[in-house]
Amino acid sequence: MKQFLNKLKSRKFLTCVAGIVMGVCMVFGLDEGTISTIAGAVTALASVVTYIYTEGKIDAEAVDKIKDTANEVKDAVDAVEKIEE
């Protein structure tokens, strides 16, 4: 399921969706200016969403590393305290 969700977030898929939306707009007779505006909005939105998602994943991994390091330090301090007893 996770692999499927990653495919939905891919740039190739989003480009495909944008192409389909543009095709539907042409079928319904929208003018070129409107179609260009929609294409620009879809492209901008996809870029922003991808950036936010990617930065969130990077930040989450950084927090996990800090948490792991903090746990290792705590374990080391506990071991030193045991030795001192």
C-alpha positions as CSV (number, residue, x, y, z in Angstrom):
1,M,0.0,0.0,0.0
2,K,2.9,2.4,0.8
3,Q,4.4,1.8,-2.6
4,F,1.1,2.6,-4.2
5,L,0.9,5.9,-2.3
6,N,4.4,6.8,-3.3
7,K,3.5,6.3,-6.9
8,L,0.5,8.6,-6.5
9,K,2.9,11.3,-5.2
10,S,5.4,10.9,-8.1
11,R,6.1,13.7,-10.5
12,K,5.3,11.4,-13.4
13,F,1.8,10.7,-12.1
14,L,1.1,14.3,-11.3
15,T,2.2,15.3,-14.8
16,C,-0.1,12.7,-16.2
17,V,-3.0,14.1,-14.1
18,A,-2.2,17.6,-15.3
19,G,-2.3,16.4,-18.9
20,I,-5.7,14.7,-18.4
21,V,-7.1,17.9,-16.7
22,M,-5.8,20.0,-19.7
23,G,-7.4,17.5,-22.1
24,V,-10.7,17.7,-20.4
25,C,-10.5,21.5,-20.4
26,M,-10.0,21.5,-24.1
27,V,-12.9,19.1,-24.7
28,F,-15.2,21.5,-22.8
29,G,-13.9,24.4,-25.0
30,L,-12.1,26.5,-22.4
31,D,-9.9,29.1,-24.0
32,E,-6.1,28.8,-24.0
33,G,-5.6,31.5,-21.3
34,T,-7.8,29.6,-18.9
35,I,-6.0,26.3,-19.7
36,S,-2.6,27.9,-19.2
37,T,-3.8,29.3,-15.9
38,I,-5.0,25.9,-14.7
39,A,-1.8,24.2,-15.9
40,G,0.3,26.8,-14.0
41,A,-1.8,26.3,-10.8
42,V,-1.5,22.5,-11.0
43,T,2.2,22.7,-11.5
44,A,2.8,25.2,-8.7
45,L,0.6,23.2,-6.3
46,A,2.3,19.9,-7.1
47,S,5.7,21.5,-6.6
48,V,4.7,23.0,-3.2
49,V,3.1,19.8,-2.0
50,T,6.1,17.8,-3.0
51,Y,8.5,20.2,-1.3
52,I,6.5,20.3,1.9
53,Y,6.2,16.5,2.0
54,T,9.9,16.0,1.3
55,E,11.0,18.5,4.0
56,G,8.7,16.9,6.5
57,K,10.2,13.5,5.9
58,I,13.7,14.9,6.2
59,D,12.8,16.7,9.5
60,A,11.2,13.5,10.9
61,E,14.3,11.5,10.1
62,A,16.5,14.1,11.8
63,V,14.2,14.0,14.9
64,D,14.5,10.2,15.0
65,K,18.3,10.4,14.9
66,I,18.4,12.9,17.7
67,K,16.0,10.8,19.7
68,D,18.2,7.7,19.1
69,T,21.4,9.6,20.1
70,A,19.7,10.9,23.3
71,N,18.7,7.4,24.2
72,E,22.3,6.2,23.7
73,V,23.6,9.0,25.9
74,K,21.0,8.2,28.6
75,D,22.1,4.5,28.4
76,A,25.7,5.5,28.7
77,V,25.0,7.7,31.7
78,D,23.0,4.9,33.4
79,A,25.9,2.5,32.8
80,V,28.4,4.9,34.3
81,E,26.2,5.5,37.3
82,K,25.9,1.7,37.8
83,I,29.7,1.4,37.7
84,E,30.1,4.2,40.3
85,E,27.7,2.5,42.7
